[in-house]
Protein backbone atom coordinates (compact mmCIF):
# COMPACT_ATOMS: atom_id res chain seq x y z
CA UNK A 1 0.00 0.00 0.00
CA UNK A 2 1.18 3.48 -0.69
CA UNK A 3 -0.41 6.83 -1.04
CA UNK A 4 -1.00 9.68 1.39
CA UNK A 5 2.39 8.84 2.89
CA UNK A 6 1.45 5.28 3.87
CA UNK A 7 3.56 2.29 2.87
CA UNK A 8 3.69 -1.46 3.42
CA UNK A 9 6.75 -3.66 3.49
CA UNK A 10 6.19 -7.43 3.21
CA UNK A 11 8.16 -9.90 5.37
CA UNK A 12 9.13 -11.90 2.28
CA UNK A 13 10.85 -8.78 0.86
CA UNK A 14 12.98 -8.06 3.94
CA UNK A 15 16.75 -8.36 3.87
CA UNK A 16 18.89 -9.04 6.90
CA UNK A 17 22.11 -7.31 7.92
CA UNK A 18 24.86 -8.45 10.27
CA UNK A 19 26.72 -5.42 11.67
CA UNK A 20 30.15 -7.05 12.13
CA UNK A 21 31.68 -10.37 11.08
CA UNK A 22 31.23 -12.90 13.86
CA UNK A 23 28.16 -11.16 15.34
CA UNK A 24 25.59 -13.65 16.64
CA UNK A 25 22.62 -11.40 15.90
CA UNK A 26 21.32 -9.80 12.72
CA UNK A 27 18.63 -7.31 11.80
CA UNK A 28 15.72 -7.12 9.36
CA UNK A 29 14.96 -3.42 8.81
CA UNK A 30 11.25 -2.59 8.83
CA UNK A 31 11.45 1.23 8.92
CA UNK A 32 14.45 3.53 9.17
CA UNK A 33 15.63 7.04 8.29
CA UNK A 34 17.74 5.90 5.33
CA UNK A 35 15.05 3.92 3.49
CA UNK A 36 11.88 5.57 4.79
CA UNK A 37 12.75 9.08 6.01
CA UNK A 38 11.44 8.45 9.55
CA UNK A 39 13.16 9.69 12.74
CA UNK A 40 13.41 6.24 14.36
CA UNK A 41 14.61 2.75 13.48
CA UNK A 42 12.29 -0.27 13.72
CA UNK A 43 13.85 -3.68 13.12
CA UNK A 44 13.36 -7.34 13.91
CA UNK A 45 16.52 -8.41 15.70
CA UNK A 46 17.30 -12.11 15.36
CA UNK A 47 19.68 -13.86 17.78
CA UNK A 48 21.24 -17.26 17.12
CA UNK A 49 21.12 -19.73 20.04
CA UNK A 50 23.66 -18.43 22.56
CA UNK A 51 23.89 -15.14 20.64
CA UNK A 52 24.04 -11.70 22.23
CA UNK A 53 24.48 -8.04 21.50
CA UNK A 54 27.74 -6.48 22.53
CA UNK A 55 27.34 -4.22 25.60
CA UNK A 56 26.09 -0.87 24.28
CA UNK A 57 24.73 2.48 25.42
CA UNK A 58 22.89 5.25 23.57
CA UNK A 59 23.48 8.91 24.42
CA UNK A 60 20.01 10.26 23.48
CA UNK A 61 18.01 7.32 22.19
CA UNK A 62 15.51 5.16 24.00
CA UNK A 63 15.37 1.56 22.87
CA UNK A 64 12.50 -0.87 23.26
CA UNK A 65 12.50 -4.62 22.65
CA UNK A 66 9.29 -6.64 22.25
CA UNK A 67 10.01 -10.37 22.31
CA UNK A 68 8.20 -12.05 19.42
CA UNK A 69 9.54 -15.58 19.97
CA UNK A 70 12.19 -17.34 22.00
CA UNK A 71 13.70 -16.61 25.39
CA UNK A 72 16.69 -14.85 26.78
CA UNK A 73 17.99 -12.43 29.35
CA UNK A 74 18.24 -8.67 29.33
CA UNK A 75 21.09 -7.14 31.29
CA UNK A 76 20.63 -3.42 31.96
CA UNK A 77 22.90 -1.51 34.34
CA UNK A 78 24.18 -4.88 35.58
CA UNK A 79 20.72 -6.24 36.47
CA UNK A 80 19.82 -9.49 34.70
CA UNK A 81 16.13 -10.13 33.89
CA UNK A 82 14.68 -13.13 32.02
CA UNK A 83 12.66 -12.24 28.90
CA UNK A 84 10.35 -14.37 26.75
CA UNK A 85 7.69 -14.06 24.07
CA UNK A 86 5.24 -11.28 24.93
CA UNK A 87 7.65 -9.33 27.16
CA UNK A 88 8.65 -5.71 26.50
CA UNK A 89 11.91 -4.18 27.68
CA UNK A 90 12.53 -0.41 27.63
CA UNK A 91 16.06 0.93 27.93
CA UNK A 92 16.45 4.66 28.60
CA UNK A 93 19.34 6.75 27.25
CA UNK A 94 22.67 6.22 29.02
CA UNK A 95 21.95 2.70 30.29
CA UNK A 96 24.42 0.02 29.22
CA UNK A 97 22.54 -3.08 28.07
CA UNK A 98 22.95 -6.54 26.55
CA UNK A 99 20.34 -8.94 25.19
CA UNK A 100 21.37 -12.61 25.21
CA UNK A 101 19.54 -15.63 23.80
CA UNK A 102 19.36 -18.40 26.42
CA UNK A 103 16.91 -20.66 24.59
CA UNK A 104 17.44 -23.66 22.35
CA UNK A 105 16.16 -21.82 19.25
CA UNK A 106 16.47 -18.33 17.85
CA UNK A 107 15.33 -15.27 19.82
CA UNK A 108 13.30 -12.67 17.88
CA UNK A 109 12.79 -9.11 19.12
CA UNK A 110 10.91 -6.25 17.51
CA UNK A 111 13.34 -3.44 18.35
CA UNK A 112 12.61 0.30 18.21
CA UNK A 113 15.23 3.01 18.66
CA UNK A 114 14.21 6.66 18.80
CA UNK A 115 15.77 8.92 17.81
CA UNK A 116 17.81 6.83 15.38
CA UNK A 117 21.28 7.96 16.55
CA UNK A 118 22.76 6.52 13.30
CA UNK A 119 21.55 3.00 14.19
CA UNK A 120 20.15 2.47 10.66
CA UNK A 121 23.45 3.49 9.06
CA UNK A 122 25.32 1.07 11.34
CA UNK A 123 22.96 -1.78 10.42
CA UNK A 124 22.80 -1.06 6.69
CA UNK A 125 26.59 -0.66 6.58
CA UNK A 126 26.92 -4.29 7.66
CA UNK A 127 26.96 -7.49 5.66
CA UNK A 128 23.69 -8.53 3.94
CA UNK A 129 22.23 -11.79 5.26
CA UNK A 130 19.46 -13.83 3.69
CA UNK A 131 16.62 -14.42 6.14
CA UNK A 132 16.10 -18.12 6.79
CA UNK A 133 12.71 -19.73 6.12
CA UNK A 134 12.24 -20.04 9.91
CA UNK A 135 12.80 -16.25 10.23
CA UNK A 136 10.11 -15.52 7.62
CA UNK A 137 7.79 -18.03 9.35
CA UNK A 138 8.11 -16.16 12.67
CA UNK A 139 7.56 -12.80 10.97
CA UNK A 140 4.43 -13.99 9.17
CA UNK A 141 2.93 -16.13 11.94
CA UNK A 142 -0.83 -15.91 11.99
CA UNK A 143 -1.19 -18.31 14.94
CA UNK A 144 -1.80 -15.60 17.52
CA UNK A 145 -4.35 -16.18 20.25
CA UNK A 146 -7.08 -13.65 20.80
N, CA and C atoms as an extended XYZ file, in Angstrom:
438
Properties=species:S:1:pos:R:3:atomname:S:1:resname:S:1:resid:I:1 pbc="F F F"
N         0.850       -1.165        0.000 N   UNK     1
C         0.000        0.000        0.000 CA  UNK     1
C         0.890        1.220        0.000 C   UNK     1
N         0.553        2.176       -0.796 N   UNK     2
C         1.180        3.477       -0.689 CA  UNK     2
C         0.175        4.525       -1.108 C   UNK     2
N         0.484        5.721       -0.806 N   UNK     3
C        -0.414        6.827       -1.042 CA  UNK     3
C        -0.648        7.542        0.267 C   UNK     3
N        -0.796        8.841        0.201 N   UNK     4
C        -0.996        9.679        1.391 CA  UNK     4
C         0.080        9.413        2.441 C   UNK     4
N         1.284        9.053        1.975 N   UNK     5
C         2.393        8.840        2.895 CA  UNK     5
C         2.440        7.462        3.522 C   UNK     5
N         1.462        6.619        3.288 N   UNK     6
C         1.451        5.277        3.867 CA  UNK     6
C         2.258        4.319        2.995 C   UNK     6
N         2.829        3.306        3.620 N   UNK     7
C         3.565        2.293        2.870 CA  UNK     7
C         3.483        0.963        3.598 C   UNK     7
N         3.674       -0.104        2.851 N   UNK     8
C         3.686       -1.459        3.421 CA  UNK     8
C         4.940       -2.161        2.934 C   UNK     8
N         5.596       -2.843        3.841 N   UNK     9
C         6.755       -3.657        3.491 CA  UNK     9
C         6.409       -5.087        3.895 C   UNK     9
N         6.527       -6.019        2.973 N   UNK    10
C         6.191       -7.427        3.211 CA  UNK    10
C         7.385       -8.192        3.803 C   UNK    10
N         7.098       -9.110        4.715 N   UNK    11
C         8.156       -9.898        5.365 CA  UNK    11
C         9.009      -10.634        4.336 C   UNK    11
N         8.388      -11.151        3.298 N   UNK    12
C         9.129      -11.904        2.280 CA  UNK    12
C        10.127      -11.028        1.527 C   UNK    12
N         9.947       -9.706        1.576 N   UNK    13
C        10.846       -8.784        0.861 CA  UNK    13
C        11.965       -8.240        1.744 C   UNK    13
N        11.974       -8.598        3.020 N   UNK    14
C        12.979       -8.063        3.941 CA  UNK    14
C        14.347       -8.680        3.682 C   UNK    14
N        15.371       -7.899        3.968 N   UNK    15
C        16.753       -8.358        3.873 CA  UNK    15
C        17.369       -8.184        5.254 C   UNK    15
N        18.200       -9.127        5.626 N   UNK    16
C        18.888       -9.036        6.900 CA  UNK    16
C        20.250       -8.393        6.749 C   UNK    16
N        20.768       -7.889        7.871 N   UNK    17
C        22.110       -7.312        7.918 CA  UNK    17
C        22.784       -7.730        9.220 C   UNK    17
N        24.030       -8.148        9.108 N   UNK    18
C        24.862       -8.453       10.273 CA  UNK    18
C        25.859       -7.308       10.388 C   UNK    18
N        25.893       -6.624       11.537 N   UNK    19
C        26.720       -5.421       11.672 CA  UNK    19
C        28.203       -5.739       11.511 C   UNK    19
N        28.717       -6.746       12.192 N   UNK    20
C        30.148       -7.053       12.126 CA  UNK    20
C        30.347       -8.552       11.929 C   UNK    20
N        31.393       -8.938       11.233 N   UNK    21
C        31.677      -10.375       11.084 CA  UNK    21
C        31.775      -11.025       12.468 C   UNK    21
N        31.195      -12.192       12.584 N   UNK    22
C        31.235      -12.899       13.864 CA  UNK    22
C        30.100      -12.549       14.804 C   UNK    22
N        29.316      -11.492       14.494 N   UNK    23
C        28.163      -11.162       15.337 CA  UNK    23
C        27.188      -12.337       15.350 C   UNK    23
N        26.540      -12.550       16.485 N   UNK    24
C        25.586      -13.653       16.637 CA  UNK    24
C        24.149      -13.169       16.546 C   UNK    24
N        23.966      -11.921       16.143 N   UNK    25
C        22.620      -11.402       15.897 CA  UNK    25
C        22.639      -10.650       14.577 C   UNK    25
N        21.465      -10.557       13.960 N   UNK    26
C        21.322       -9.802       12.719 CA  UNK    26
C        19.962       -9.133       12.714 C   UNK    26
N        19.779       -8.211       11.783 N   UNK    27
C        18.630       -7.312       11.795 CA  UNK    27
C        17.891       -7.344       10.468 C   UNK    27
N        16.568       -7.336       10.527 N   UNK    28
C        15.723       -7.118        9.357 CA  UNK    28
C        15.085       -5.746        9.542 C   UNK    28
N        15.450       -4.799        8.680 N   UNK    29
C        14.960       -3.422        8.810 CA  UNK    29
C        13.516       -3.317        8.320 C   UNK    29
N        12.649       -2.824        9.186 N   UNK    30
C        11.246       -2.594        8.833 CA  UNK    30
C        11.033       -1.142        8.410 C   UNK    30
N        11.522       -0.215        9.221 N   UNK    31
C        11.446        1.225        8.923 CA  UNK    31
C        12.698        1.889        9.467 C   UNK    31
N        13.272        2.809        8.689 N   UNK    32
C        14.447        3.526        9.174 CA  UNK    32
C        14.621        4.826        8.397 C   UNK    32
N        15.438        5.742        8.933 N   UNK    33
C        15.628        7.039        8.291 CA  UNK    33
C        16.215        6.958        6.888 C   UNK    33
N        17.086        5.983        6.629 N   UNK    34
C        17.741        5.898        5.327 CA  UNK    34
C        16.782        5.455        4.230 C   UNK    34
N        15.952        4.454        4.509 N   UNK    35
C        15.047        3.917        3.490 CA  UNK    35
C        13.673        4.578        3.495 C   UNK    35
N        13.270        5.125        4.652 N   UNK    36
C        11.881        5.574        4.788 CA  UNK    36
C        11.730        7.026        5.232 C   UNK    36
N        12.819        7.679        5.607 N   UNK    37
C        12.746        9.080        6.012 CA  UNK    37
C        12.088        9.316        7.361 C   UNK    37
N        12.021        8.290        8.215 N   UNK    38
C        11.444        8.447        9.549 CA  UNK    38
C        12.552        8.823       10.536 C   UNK    38
N        12.180        9.230       11.746 N   UNK    39
C        13.161        9.686       12.741 CA  UNK    39
C        13.599        8.570       13.689 C   UNK    39
N        13.122        7.376       13.481 N   UNK    40
C        13.406        6.237       14.358 CA  UNK    40
C        13.845        5.056       13.504 C   UNK    40
N        14.297        4.006       14.167 N   UNK    41
C        14.606        2.752       13.484 CA  UNK    41
C        13.776        1.650       14.126 C   UNK    41
N        13.097        0.871       13.278 N   UNK    42
C        12.295       -0.269       13.720 CA  UNK    42
C        12.801       -1.489       12.967 C   UNK    42
N        13.278       -2.477       13.720 N   UNK    43
C        13.849       -3.685       13.122 CA  UNK    43
C        13.320       -4.916       13.843 C   UNK    43
N        13.469       -6.063       13.206 N   UNK    44
C        13.364       -7.336       13.906 CA  UNK    44
C        14.796       -7.795       14.092 C   UNK    44
N        15.165       -7.981       15.357 N   UNK    45
C        16.515       -8.410       15.701 CA  UNK    45
C        16.450       -9.909       15.968 C   UNK    45
N        17.324      -10.650       15.311 N   UNK    46
C        17.297      -12.111       15.365 CA  UNK    46
C        18.618      -12.598       15.963 C   UNK    46
N        18.508      -13.365       17.044 N   UNK    47
C        19.676      -13.858       17.778 CA  UNK    47
C        19.801      -15.368       17.593 C   UNK    47
N        20.967      -15.822       17.185 N   UNK    48
C        21.244      -17.259       17.120 CA  UNK    48
C        21.230      -17.826       18.541 C   UNK    48
N        21.015      -19.142       18.707 N   UNK    49
C        21.118      -19.726       20.038 CA  UNK    49
C        22.472      -19.367       20.655 C   UNK    49
N        22.449      -18.870       21.883 N   UNK    50
C        23.655      -18.433       22.559 CA  UNK    50
C        24.137      -17.052       22.145 C   UNK    50
N        23.482      -16.441       21.163 N   UNK    51
C        23.893      -15.143       20.641 CA  UNK    51
C        23.550      -13.996       21.570 C   UNK    51
N        24.252      -12.880       21.378 N   UNK    52
C        24.041      -11.702       22.228 CA  UNK    52
C        24.481      -10.443       21.495 C   UNK    52
N        23.961       -9.319       21.953 N   UNK    53
C        24.480       -8.038       21.498 CA  UNK    53
C        25.764       -7.760       22.265 C   UNK    53
N        26.640       -6.960       21.700 N   UNK    54
C        27.741       -6.485       22.533 CA  UNK    54
C        27.180       -5.474       23.537 C   UNK    54
N        27.812       -5.266       24.685 N   UNK    55
C        27.343       -4.222       25.601 CA  UNK    55
C        27.303       -2.887       24.848 C   UNK    55
N        26.196       -2.151       24.980 N   UNK    56
C        26.086       -0.873       24.281 CA  UNK    56
C        25.223        0.099       25.051 C   UNK    56
N        25.429        1.377       24.769 N   UNK    57
C        24.730        2.482       25.423 CA  UNK    57
C        24.404        3.514       24.352 C   UNK    57
N        23.286        4.202       24.516 N   UNK    58
C        22.893        5.246       23.569 CA  UNK    58
C        22.794        6.575       24.309 C   UNK    58
N        23.414        7.599       23.754 N   UNK    59
C        23.475        8.906       24.420 CA  UNK    59
C        22.103        9.551       24.562 C   UNK    59
N        21.311        9.567       23.475 N   UNK    60
C        20.011       10.258       23.479 CA  UNK    60
C        18.826        9.328       23.239 C   UNK    60
N        19.096        8.182       22.649 N   UNK    61
C        18.006        7.317       22.191 CA  UNK    61
C        17.470        6.417       23.289 C   UNK    61
N        16.162        6.216       23.230 N   UNK    62
C        15.514        5.162       24.002 CA  UNK    62
C        15.412        3.963       23.078 C   UNK    62
N        15.497        2.777       23.653 N   UNK    63
C        15.367        1.565       22.867 CA  UNK    63
C        14.341        0.672       23.548 C   UNK    63
N        13.507        0.045       22.735 N   UNK    64
C        12.495       -0.870       23.261 CA  UNK    64
C        12.592       -2.181       22.492 C   UNK    64
N        12.455       -3.274       23.221 N   UNK    65
C        12.502       -4.617       22.647 CA  UNK    65
C        11.192       -5.323       23.018 C   UNK    65
N        10.468       -5.805       22.021 N   UNK    66
C         9.290       -6.637       22.253 CA  UNK    66
C         9.656       -8.033       21.763 C   UNK    66
N         9.600       -9.018       22.663 N   UNK    67
C        10.009      -10.372       22.307 CA  UNK    67
C         8.879      -11.050       21.540 C   UNK    67
N         9.168      -11.370       20.276 N   UNK    68
C         8.197      -12.047       19.415 CA  UNK    68
C         8.205      -13.556       19.624 C   UNK    68
N         9.397      -14.131       19.797 N   UNK    69
C         9.543      -15.583       19.971 CA  UNK    69
C        10.894      -15.859       20.614 C   UNK    69
N        10.952      -16.939       21.369 N   UNK    70
C        12.194      -17.340       22.005 CA  UNK    70
C        12.287      -16.848       23.436 C   UNK    70
N        13.470      -17.030       24.003 N   UNK    71
C        13.696      -16.614       25.389 CA  UNK    71
C        15.142      -16.188       25.557 C   UNK    71
N        15.350      -15.332       26.538 N   UNK    72
C        16.692      -14.846       26.777 CA  UNK    72
C        16.779      -14.099       28.084 C   UNK    72
N        17.839      -13.310       28.213 N   UNK    73
C        17.991      -12.427       29.353 CA  UNK    73
C        18.344      -11.049       28.837 C   UNK    73
N        17.865      -10.053       29.563 N   UNK    74
C        18.242       -8.666       29.329 CA  UNK    74
C        19.088       -8.249       30.513 C   UNK    74
N        20.220       -7.650       30.233 N   UNK    75
C        21.091       -7.140       31.292 CA  UNK    75
C        21.168       -5.634       31.089 C   UNK    75
N        20.644       -4.881       32.038 N   UNK    76
C        20.635       -3.421       31.963 CA  UNK    76
C        21.184       -2.867       33.270 C   UNK    76
N        22.223       -2.053       33.162 N   UNK    77
C        22.904       -1.512       34.342 CA  UNK    77
C        23.301       -2.619       35.315 C   UNK    77
N        23.706       -3.777       34.763 N   UNK    78
C        24.178       -4.881       35.585 CA  UNK    78
C        23.103       -5.769       36.166 C   UNK    78
N        21.821       -5.440       35.946 N   UNK    79
C        20.717       -6.241       36.469 CA  UNK    79
C        20.226       -7.178       35.369 C   UNK    79
N        20.217       -8.484       35.665 N   UNK    80
C        19.815       -9.492       34.696 CA  UNK    80
C        18.346       -9.870       34.914 C   UNK    80
N        17.558       -9.819       33.822 N   UNK    81
C        16.131      -10.135       33.889 CA  UNK    81
C        15.770      -11.101       32.765 C   UNK    81
N        15.122      -12.223       33.079 N   UNK    82
C        14.681      -13.132       32.021 CA  UNK    82
C        13.637      -12.453       31.134 C   UNK    82
N        13.675      -12.747       29.835 N   UNK    83
C        12.664      -12.243       28.900 CA  UNK    83
C        12.195      -13.400       28.023 C   UNK    83
N        10.929      -13.329       27.600 N   UNK    84
C        10.352      -14.368       26.752 CA  UNK    84
C         9.250      -13.750       25.912 C   UNK    84
N         8.723      -14.532       24.987 N   UNK    85
C         7.686      -14.056       24.066 CA  UNK    85
C         6.590      -13.321       24.827 C   UNK    85
N         6.271      -12.121       24.332 N   UNK    86
C         5.239      -11.283       24.934 CA  UNK    86
C         5.780      -10.227       25.880 C   UNK    86
N         7.057      -10.310       26.249 N   UNK    87
C         7.655       -9.330       27.162 CA  UNK    87
C         8.155       -8.108       26.389 C   UNK    87
N         8.107       -6.959       27.053 N   UNK    88
C         8.646       -5.712       26.504 CA  UNK    88
C         9.694       -5.173       27.468 C   UNK    88
N        10.826       -4.792       26.914 N   UNK    89
C        11.908       -4.180       27.679 CA  UNK    89
C        12.135       -2.780       27.131 C   UNK    89
N        12.195       -1.777       28.021 N   UNK    90
C        12.529       -0.407       27.627 CA  UNK    90
C        13.855       -0.047       28.265 C   UNK    90
N        14.750        0.509       27.448 N   UNK    91
C        16.062        0.930       27.929 CA  UNK    91
C        16.192        2.428       27.690 C   UNK    91
N        16.308        3.214       28.765 N   UNK    92
C        16.445        4.662       28.599 CA  UNK    92
C        17.855        5.046       28.132 C   UNK    92
N        18.019        6.283       27.661 N   UNK    93
C        19.343        6.745       27.248 CA  UNK    93
C        20.344        6.603       28.398 C   UNK    93
N        21.589        6.280       28.038 N   UNK    94
C        22.668        6.222       29.016 CA  UNK    94
C        22.793        4.925       29.785 C   UNK    94
N        21.906        3.969       29.553 N   UNK    95
C        21.946        2.698       30.290 CA  UNK    95
C        22.634        1.633       29.436 C   UNK    95
N        23.747        1.099       29.943 N   UNK    96
C        24.420        0.017       29.217 CA  UNK    96
C        23.542       -1.237       29.274 C   UNK    96
N        23.416       -1.911       28.133 N   UNK    97
C        22.544       -3.083       28.074 CA  UNK    97
C        23.078       -4.141       27.114 C   UNK    97
N        22.626       -5.367       27.363 N   UNK    98
C        22.945       -6.538       26.554 CA  UNK    98
C        21.683       -7.379       26.491 C   UNK    98
N        21.395       -7.941       25.324 N   UNK    99
C        20.338       -8.940       25.188 CA  UNK    99
C        21.042      -10.235       24.793 C   UNK    99
N        20.727      -11.328       25.493 N   UNK   100
C        21.371      -12.615       25.212 CA  UNK   100
C        20.309      -13.701       25.070 C   UNK   100
N        20.437      -14.507       24.035 N   UNK   101
C        19.545      -15.634       23.801 CA  UNK   101
C        19.978      -16.801       24.683 C   UNK   101
N        19.069      -17.268       25.545 N   UNK   102
C        19.362      -18.402       26.423 CA  UNK   102
C        18.570      -19.647       26.040 C   UNK   102
N        17.753      -19.544       24.990 N   UNK   103
C        16.906      -20.665       24.594 CA  UNK   103
C        17.571      -21.584       23.591 C   UNK   103
N        16.896      -22.687       23.295 N   UNK   104
C        17.442      -23.659       22.345 CA  UNK   104
C        17.302      -23.221       20.884 C   UNK   104
N        16.355      -22.317       20.611 N   UNK   105
C        16.156      -21.822       19.246 CA  UNK   105
C        16.528      -20.359       19.155 C   UNK   105
N        16.174      -19.752       18.037 N   UNK   106
C        16.467      -18.329       17.853 CA  UNK   106
C        15.580      -17.467       18.751 C   UNK   106
N        16.074      -16.285       19.083 N   UNK   107
C        15.330      -15.266       19.819 CA  UNK   107
C        15.017      -14.149       18.839 C   UNK   107
N        13.745      -13.719       18.792 N   UNK   108
C        13.296      -12.672       17.877 CA  UNK   108
C        12.737      -11.507       18.684 C   UNK   108
N        13.283      -10.309       18.452 N   UNK   109
C        12.787       -9.105       19.117 CA  UNK   109
C        12.425       -8.053       18.088 C   UNK   109
N        11.261       -7.455       18.252 N   UNK   110
C        10.906       -6.254       17.513 CA  UNK   110
C        11.564       -5.121       18.283 C   UNK   110
N        12.505       -4.427       17.660 N   UNK   111
C        13.338       -3.442       18.347 CA  UNK   111
C        13.118       -2.064       17.746 C   UNK   111
N        12.841       -1.096       18.615 N   UNK   112
C        12.609        0.299       18.210 CA  UNK   112
C        13.654        1.172       18.879 C   UNK   112
N        14.323        2.017       18.105 N   UNK   113
C        15.234        3.006       18.664 CA  UNK   113
C        14.819        4.380       18.171 C   UNK   113
N        14.594        5.298       19.146 N   UNK   114
C        14.213        6.658       18.796 CA  UNK   114
C        14.854        7.652       19.743 C   UNK   114
N        15.490        8.716       19.231 N   UNK   115
C        15.774        8.916       17.813 CA  UNK   115
C        16.791        7.889       17.321 C   UNK   115
N        16.992        7.855       16.031 N   UNK   116
C        17.806        6.832       15.378 CA  UNK   116
C        19.257        6.774       15.849 C   UNK   116
N        19.878        7.899       16.122 N   UNK   117
C        21.284        7.959       16.548 CA  UNK   117
C        22.215        7.165       15.633 C   UNK   117
N        21.957        7.202       14.321 N   UNK   118
C        22.763        6.520       13.297 CA  UNK   118
C        22.718        4.992       13.392 C   UNK   118
N        21.714        4.457       14.073 N   UNK   119
C        21.547        3.004       14.187 CA  UNK   119
C        21.306        2.379       12.812 C   UNK   119
N        20.451        3.009       11.995 N   UNK   120
C        20.153        2.467       10.665 CA  UNK   120
C        21.404        2.426        9.797 C   UNK   120
N        22.226        3.469        9.856 N   UNK   121
C        23.454        3.491        9.060 CA  UNK   121
C        24.402        2.383        9.507 C   UNK   121
N        24.483        2.145       10.815 N   UNK   122
C        25.319        1.072       11.344 CA  UNK   122
C        24.837       -0.281       10.816 C   UNK   122
N        23.524       -0.511       10.885 N   UNK   123
C        22.956       -1.780       10.418 CA  UNK   123
C        23.165       -1.941        8.918 C   UNK   123
N        22.739       -0.952        8.150 N   UNK   124
C        22.796       -1.065        6.688 CA  UNK   124
C        24.222       -1.051        6.147 C   UNK   124
N        25.180       -0.605        6.971 N   UNK   125
C        26.587       -0.659        6.582 CA  UNK   125
C        27.203       -2.025        6.808 C   UNK   125
N        26.434       -2.940        7.386 N   UNK   126
C        26.919       -4.286        7.663 CA  UNK   126
C        26.819       -5.196        6.452 C   UNK   126
N        26.989       -6.477        6.705 N   UNK   127
C        26.958       -7.492        5.655 CA  UNK   127
C        25.525       -7.986        5.447 C   UNK   127
N        25.030       -7.980        4.197 N   UNK   128
C        23.692       -8.530        3.940 CA  UNK   128
C        23.621      -10.020        4.300 C   UNK   128
N        22.481      -10.412        4.847 N   UNK   129
C        22.233      -11.792        5.265 CA  UNK   129
C        20.855      -12.176        4.731 C   UNK   129
N        20.771      -13.338        4.100 N   UNK   130
C        19.457      -13.832        3.690 CA  UNK   130
C        18.709      -14.311        4.924 C   UNK   130
N        17.441      -13.921        5.032 N   UNK   131
C        16.622      -14.421        6.136 CA  UNK   131
C        16.277      -15.879        5.869 C   UNK   131
N        16.392      -16.694        6.898 N   UNK   132
C        16.096      -18.122        6.788 CA  UNK   132
C        14.584      -18.326        6.715 C   UNK   132
N        14.147      -19.432        6.140 N   UNK   133
C        12.709      -19.725        6.117 CA  UNK   133
C        12.073      -19.660        7.505 C   UNK   133
N        12.799      -20.106        8.554 N   UNK   134
C        12.241      -20.040        9.907 CA  UNK   134
C        12.065      -18.588       10.362 C   UNK   134
N        12.944      -17.674        9.902 N   UNK   135
C        12.798      -16.252       10.229 CA  UNK   135
C        11.521      -15.702        9.601 C   UNK   135
N        11.320      -15.988        8.326 N   UNK   136
C        10.115      -15.518        7.622 CA  UNK   136
C         8.868      -16.121        8.275 C   UNK   136
N         8.939      -17.387        8.699 N   UNK   137
C         7.788      -18.032        9.352 CA  UNK   137
C         7.411      -17.304       10.642 C   UNK   137
N         8.404      -16.898       11.438 N   UNK   138
C         8.107      -16.160       12.674 CA  UNK   138
C         7.494      -14.796       12.336 C   UNK   138
N         8.037      -14.124       11.325 N   UNK   139
C         7.556      -12.795       10.967 CA  UNK   139
C         6.157      -12.810       10.365 C   UNK   139
N         5.758      -13.927        9.799 N   UNK   140
C         4.433      -13.991        9.166 CA  UNK   140
C         3.447      -14.862        9.920 C   UNK   140
N         3.791      -15.255       11.145 N   UNK   141
C         2.932      -16.131       11.937 CA  UNK   141
C         1.548      -15.539       12.096 C   UNK   141
N         0.554      -16.330       11.807 N   UNK   142
C        -0.832      -15.914       11.991 CA  UNK   142
C        -1.488      -16.721       13.110 C   UNK   142
N        -0.670      -17.461       13.868 N   UNK   143
C        -1.185      -18.314       14.941 CA  UNK   143
C        -1.209      -17.575       16.271 C   UNK   143
N        -1.742      -16.383       16.278 N   UNK   144
C        -1.796      -15.599       17.522 CA  UNK   144
C        -3.135      -15.824       18.199 C   UNK   144
N        -3.098      -16.011       19.507 N   UNK   145
C        -4.346      -16.183       20.246 CA  UNK   145
C        -5.007      -14.832       20.458 C   UNK   145
N        -6.317      -14.883       20.564 N   UNK   146
C        -7.082      -13.653       20.798 CA  UNK   146
C        -7.055      -13.291       22.261 C   UNK   146
